[in-house]
Amino acid sequence: MAETTAAVTADSTPAGVVIAESATARGRRARIALRALQIALALFYALASALPKLVGHASAAESFERLGWGSAGMYAIGALELAGAIALVIPVLQSVAAMALGALMVGAFVVQISVFDGQYAATPVILIVPLTLIAWARREYNADLLRLLLRRRRV
């Protein structure tokens, strides 16, 4: 009898048992942290990555000229990044946006390695990690998006 009472904490919850209330609070904190991560990434892609390309900043223009893509490539990549940043905060699009931005980062990594000698190759690799987390955590929205697209096609 003494062994069973020793495993009980002061609030009469057995040690090692997670009560539903704390699990819900933990889940809520995780959802808030994930949403904050999405907003931070969206701001990064919109302001730090897409904006210099869309306004034709000299550093972005120089990089795209070196690639041989010119201003058309620069504006196209900037538009894709801005669209991804916006979609990253729209619930039904957030998983697909994270996957698309992840694919864009794979391309950026390949370009960094092959053209720029890997000078900034770590940046796209680092960004792929949270994008993968978002794509996986928000994957249930993919079914909603597919349903919306199929419904529109039938109309």
C-alpha positions as CSV (number, residue, x, y, z in Angstrom):
1,M,0.0,0.0,0.0
2,A,2.9,2.4,0.8
3,E,4.3,2.0,-2.8
4,T,1.1,3.2,-4.4
5,T,0.8,6.3,-2.3
6,A,4.4,7.2,-2.9
7,A,3.8,7.5,-6.6
8,V,1.0,10.0,-6.1
9,T,1.9,13.7,-6.2
10,A,0.5,16.4,-3.9
11,D,-2.4,17.2,-6.3
12,S,-3.4,13.5,-6.2
13,T,-2.3,12.9,-9.9
14,P,-0.2,9.7,-10.2
15,A,3.4,10.5,-11.3
16,G,4.0,10.1,-15.0
17,V,0.3,10.5,-15.9
18,V,-0.6,13.4,-18.2
19,I,-4.0,14.8,-17.6
20,A,-6.1,16.0,-20.6
21,E,-5.9,19.6,-19.5
22,S,-2.2,19.8,-19.7
23,A,-2.1,17.9,-23.0
24,T,-4.6,20.4,-24.5
25,A,-2.5,23.4,-23.2
26,R,0.6,21.8,-24.7
27,G,-1.2,21.3,-28.0
28,R,-2.4,24.9,-28.0
29,R,1.1,26.2,-27.3
30,A,2.4,24.0,-30.2
31,R,-0.2,25.4,-32.6
32,I,0.7,29.0,-31.6
33,A,4.4,28.3,-32.0
34,L,3.8,26.8,-35.4
35,R,1.6,29.8,-36.5
36,A,4.4,32.2,-35.2
37,L,6.9,30.2,-37.3
38,Q,4.7,30.5,-40.3
39,I,4.3,34.3,-39.9
40,A,8.1,34.7,-39.3
41,L,8.9,32.7,-42.5
42,A,6.2,34.6,-44.4
43,L,7.8,37.9,-43.4
44,F,11.2,36.7,-44.3
45,Y,10.2,35.5,-47.7
46,A,8.1,38.7,-48.4
47,L,10.5,41.3,-47.0
48,A,14.0,39.9,-47.1
49,S,13.8,37.7,-50.1
50,A,11.0,38.7,-52.5
51,L,11.1,42.5,-52.1
52,P,14.7,43.0,-53.2
53,K,14.0,41.0,-56.3
54,L,10.8,42.8,-57.1
55,V,12.2,46.3,-56.7
56,G,15.3,45.3,-58.7
57,H,17.9,45.9,-55.9
58,A,21.4,45.9,-57.3
59,S,22.5,42.8,-55.3
60,A,19.6,40.7,-56.6
61,A,20.1,42.0,-60.2
62,E,23.8,41.2,-60.1
63,S,23.1,37.6,-58.9
64,F,20.5,37.0,-61.6
65,E,22.8,38.5,-64.3
66,R,25.5,36.1,-63.2
67,L,23.1,33.2,-63.6
68,G,22.1,34.4,-67.0
69,W,18.5,34.7,-66.1
70,G,18.3,38.5,-66.3
71,S,15.6,40.7,-64.8
72,A,12.8,38.4,-66.0
73,G,14.1,35.5,-63.9
74,M,14.6,37.8,-61.0
75,Y,11.0,39.1,-61.1
76,A,9.7,35.6,-61.6
77,I,11.5,34.2,-58.6
78,G,10.5,37.3,-56.5
79,A,6.8,36.8,-57.5
80,L,7.0,33.1,-56.6
81,E,8.5,33.9,-53.2
82,L,5.9,36.6,-52.5
83,A,3.0,34.3,-53.5
84,G,4.4,31.6,-51.3
85,A,4.8,34.1,-48.4
86,I,1.2,35.1,-48.7
87,A,-0.1,31.6,-49.1
88,L,1.9,30.5,-46.0
89,V,-0.6,32.4,-43.8
90,I,-3.8,31.3,-45.6
91,P,-5.0,28.2,-43.8
92,V,-6.2,26.1,-46.8
93,L,-2.9,26.9,-48.7
94,Q,-0.3,26.8,-46.0
95,S,0.8,23.2,-46.5
96,V,1.0,23.5,-50.3
97,A,2.8,26.8,-49.9
98,A,5.4,25.3,-47.6
99,M,6.0,22.4,-50.1
100,A,6.3,24.9,-53.0
101,L,8.7,27.1,-51.1
102,G,10.7,24.0,-50.1
103,A,11.0,23.0,-53.7
104,L,12.1,26.6,-54.5
105,M,14.8,26.2,-51.8
106,V,16.0,22.9,-53.3
107,G,16.5,24.9,-56.5
108,A,18.2,27.7,-54.7
109,F,20.6,25.1,-53.1
110,V,21.5,23.6,-56.4
111,V,22.1,27.1,-57.9
112,Q,24.3,28.0,-54.8
113,I,26.4,24.9,-55.2
114,S,26.7,24.9,-59.0
115,V,27.0,28.6,-59.8
116,F,28.0,30.4,-56.7
117,D,30.5,27.8,-55.3
118,G,28.3,27.1,-52.3
119,Q,28.9,30.5,-50.7
120,Y,25.4,30.7,-49.2
121,A,24.3,27.1,-49.7
122,A,23.4,26.7,-46.0
123,T,20.6,29.3,-46.1
124,P,18.2,27.3,-48.3
125,V,19.0,24.1,-46.4
126,I,18.2,25.8,-43.1
127,L,14.9,27.1,-44.5
128,I,13.9,23.7,-45.8
129,V,13.7,22.4,-42.2
130,P,10.9,24.6,-40.9
131,L,9.1,24.5,-44.3
132,T,9.0,20.7,-44.0
133,L,7.7,20.9,-40.5
134,I,4.9,23.3,-41.6
135,A,4.0,21.1,-44.6
136,W,3.7,18.0,-42.5
137,A,1.9,19.6,-39.5
138,R,-0.6,21.4,-41.8
139,R,-1.1,18.4,-44.2
140,E,-4.8,18.0,-43.2
141,Y,-5.6,21.2,-45.1
142,N,-4.5,19.5,-48.4
143,A,-7.7,17.4,-48.4
144,D,-9.7,20.6,-47.9
145,L,-7.9,22.3,-50.8
146,L,-8.5,19.3,-53.1
147,R,-12.2,19.3,-52.2
148,L,-12.4,23.0,-53.0
149,L,-10.6,22.5,-56.4
150,L,-12.8,19.5,-57.3
151,R,-16.0,21.3,-56.4
152,R,-15.0,24.3,-58.6
153,R,-14.2,22.0,-61.5
154,R,-17.7,20.4,-61.4
155,V,-19.4,23.8,-61.5
